[in-house]
């Protein structure tokens, strides 16, 4: 019920139901279920712009799930961390969390929809990183004395990194599109196309 409210954007109602569910699971000493609910609770905290609370809940959930085989929930934790730090503008750290989530999801199921969603998020961050590099490339280079190749070598390095990020992002989107097509998930396919266009 809490997830249904969350999907409708009814965050207060969702929070009430999810907290009640977590308390019931804790009372029954269902540690894995409690951890899974904490991931939902963390997502709501993130939506309420409470990143520290969200991070703390994810830490607690990950601690409980570390010794289980619940790769999807552990992947969801890494993916959620990627979103939290992306909002702060820490794109390299965000990408590291997404890449960790991708590895975790692939261990479970290489065609899982959560993997596709994370690949789209990773591609989005790679585009933001590439745009930052593009700004460096667009800055006019001051004339250097003959024989000084440091600036041109630096520009070539930045351009290689820029192109690599663009190609990686497109490859991520292609894989996400394949997965979404398997599930006939039209919203996901649309997200792939929009991000590919960007």
C-alpha positions as CSV (number, residue, x, y, z in Angstrom):
1,X,0.0,0.0,0.0
2,X,2.8,2.4,0.8
3,X,4.5,1.7,-2.5
4,X,1.2,2.4,-4.3
5,X,0.9,5.7,-2.6
6,X,4.6,6.5,-3.4
7,X,4.0,5.7,-7.1
8,X,1.1,8.2,-7.1
9,X,3.3,10.8,-5.5
10,X,1.4,10.7,-2.2
11,X,4.5,10.7,-0.1
12,X,2.9,11.5,3.3
13,X,0.5,8.6,3.1
14,X,3.2,6.4,1.7
15,X,5.5,7.2,4.6
16,X,2.8,6.4,7.2
17,X,2.1,3.0,5.7
18,X,5.8,2.1,5.1
19,X,6.8,3.1,8.7
20,X,3.9,1.0,10.0
21,X,5.0,-1.9,7.9
22,X,8.6,-1.6,9.1
23,X,7.5,-1.4,12.7
24,X,5.4,-4.6,12.2
25,X,8.3,-6.4,10.6
26,X,10.7,-5.3,13.4
27,X,8.2,-6.5,16.0
28,X,8.1,-9.9,14.2
29,X,11.9,-9.9,14.0
30,X,11.8,-10.3,10.2
31,X,15.2,-8.7,9.5
32,X,15.3,-9.2,5.7
33,X,11.8,-7.8,5.3
34,X,12.6,-4.9,7.6
35,X,15.7,-4.1,5.5
36,X,13.6,-4.2,2.3
37,X,11.1,-1.8,3.8
38,X,13.9,0.5,4.9
39,X,15.0,0.9,1.3
40,X,11.4,2.1,0.5
41,X,11.6,4.4,3.5
42,X,15.0,5.7,2.4
43,X,13.6,6.6,-1.0
44,X,10.8,8.6,0.6
45,X,13.3,10.4,2.7
46,X,15.2,11.2,-0.5
47,X,12.0,12.6,-2.0
48,X,11.5,14.8,1.1
49,X,15.0,16.2,0.6
50,X,16.4,14.4,3.6
51,X,19.5,12.8,2.2
52,X,21.2,12.1,5.5
53,X,18.2,10.2,6.8
54,X,18.0,8.3,3.5
55,X,21.6,7.4,3.6
56,X,21.3,6.2,7.2
57,X,18.4,4.0,6.3
58,X,20.3,2.5,3.4
59,X,23.2,1.8,5.7
60,X,21.0,-0.1,8.1
61,X,19.3,-2.1,5.3
62,X,22.6,-3.0,3.7
63,X,24.0,-4.2,7.0
64,X,21.0,-6.6,7.3
65,X,21.2,-7.8,3.7
66,X,24.9,-8.2,3.4
67,X,24.7,-11.9,4.5
68,X,21.7,-12.7,2.3
69,X,21.3,-13.6,-1.4
70,X,19.0,-10.7,-2.1
71,X,21.0,-9.1,-4.9
72,X,18.0,-7.1,-6.1
73,X,17.7,-5.2,-2.8
74,X,21.4,-4.7,-2.5
75,X,21.5,-3.4,-6.1
76,X,18.6,-1.1,-5.2
77,X,20.7,0.3,-2.3
78,X,23.6,1.1,-4.6
79,X,21.3,2.6,-7.2
80,X,19.6,4.8,-4.6
81,X,23.0,6.0,-3.4
82,X,23.8,7.0,-7.0
83,X,20.6,9.1,-7.1
84,X,21.4,10.8,-3.7
85,X,24.9,11.9,-4.7
86,X,23.8,12.8,-8.2
87,X,21.4,15.3,-6.7
88,X,24.4,16.9,-4.9
89,X,26.2,17.2,-8.2
90,X,28.9,14.6,-7.3
91,X,28.7,12.9,-10.7
92,X,31.8,10.7,-10.5
93,X,30.7,9.2,-7.1
94,X,27.2,8.8,-8.5
95,X,28.5,6.9,-11.4
96,X,30.6,4.6,-9.1
97,X,27.4,3.7,-7.2
98,X,25.5,3.0,-10.5
99,X,28.3,0.8,-11.8
100,X,28.3,-1.2,-8.6
101,X,24.6,-1.6,-8.8
102,X,24.9,-2.8,-12.4
103,X,27.4,-5.5,-11.4
104,X,25.1,-6.7,-8.5
105,X,22.0,-6.8,-10.7
106,X,23.9,-8.8,-13.4
107,X,24.8,-11.4,-10.8
108,X,21.1,-12.0,-10.3
109,X,19.5,-11.5,-13.7
110,X,21.0,-9.8,-16.7
111,X,17.5,-9.0,-18.0
112,X,16.1,-7.4,-14.8
113,X,14.2,-4.1,-15.3
114,X,16.1,-2.6,-12.4
115,X,19.3,-3.2,-14.3
116,X,17.8,-1.3,-17.3
117,X,16.8,1.6,-15.0
118,X,20.3,1.8,-13.6
119,X,21.9,1.7,-17.0
120,X,19.7,4.7,-18.0
121,X,20.7,6.5,-14.8
122,X,24.4,5.7,-15.5
123,X,24.1,7.0,-19.1
124,X,22.5,10.2,-17.8
125,X,25.5,10.8,-15.4
126,X,28.0,10.0,-18.2
127,X,26.3,12.6,-20.3
128,X,26.7,15.2,-17.5
129,X,30.3,14.3,-17.1
130,X,30.8,14.5,-20.8
131,X,29.2,18.0,-20.9
132,X,31.7,19.1,-18.3
133,X,34.5,17.9,-20.4
134,X,32.9,19.6,-23.5
135,X,33.1,22.9,-21.7
136,X,36.9,22.4,-21.4
137,X,37.1,21.6,-25.1
138,X,35.1,24.7,-26.0
139,X,37.5,27.1,-24.1
140,X,39.8,28.8,-26.7
141,X,43.4,27.6,-26.4
142,X,45.9,30.4,-25.9
143,X,48.7,30.4,-28.5
144,X,51.7,28.5,-27.2
145,X,55.3,28.9,-28.4
146,X,56.4,26.5,-31.1
147,X,57.4,23.1,-29.7
148,X,55.0,23.3,-26.6
149,X,52.7,20.4,-27.1
150,X,51.5,20.2,-23.5
151,X,48.2,22.0,-24.3
152,X,47.4,20.1,-27.4
153,X,48.2,16.8,-25.7
154,X,45.9,17.9,-22.8
155,X,43.1,18.7,-25.3
156,X,43.5,15.3,-27.0
157,X,43.3,13.6,-23.7
158,X,40.1,15.5,-22.7
159,X,38.6,14.8,-26.2
160,X,39.4,11.0,-25.8
161,X,37.7,10.9,-22.4
162,X,34.7,12.9,-23.8
163,X,34.3,10.5,-26.7
164,X,34.7,7.5,-24.5
165,X,32.0,8.7,-22.1
166,X,29.6,9.4,-25.0
167,X,30.2,5.9,-26.5
168,X,29.8,4.2,-23.0
169,X,26.5,6.1,-22.4
170,X,25.1,5.1,-25.8
171,X,26.1,1.4,-25.1
172,X,24.4,1.6,-21.7
173,X,21.3,2.9,-23.3
174,X,21.3,0.3,-26.0
175,X,21.5,-2.5,-23.4
176,X,18.7,-0.8,-21.3
177,X,16.6,-0.6,-24.4
178,X,17.0,-4.3,-25.1
179,X,16.0,-5.1,-21.5
180,X,13.0,-2.8,-21.6
181,X,11.9,-4.3,-24.9
182,X,11.9,-7.8,-23.4
183,X,9.5,-6.5,-20.7
184,X,7.5,-4.4,-23.1
185,X,8.1,-1.5,-20.7
186,X,7.1,1.5,-22.9
187,X,8.0,4.1,-20.3
188,X,11.5,2.7,-20.0
189,X,11.9,2.6,-23.8
190,X,10.8,6.2,-23.9
191,X,13.4,7.1,-21.3
192,X,16.1,5.3,-23.3
193,X,15.1,7.3,-26.4
194,X,15.0,10.7,-24.7
195,X,18.4,10.1,-23.1
196,X,19.8,8.8,-26.4
197,X,18.6,12.0,-28.0
198,X,20.4,14.2,-25.4
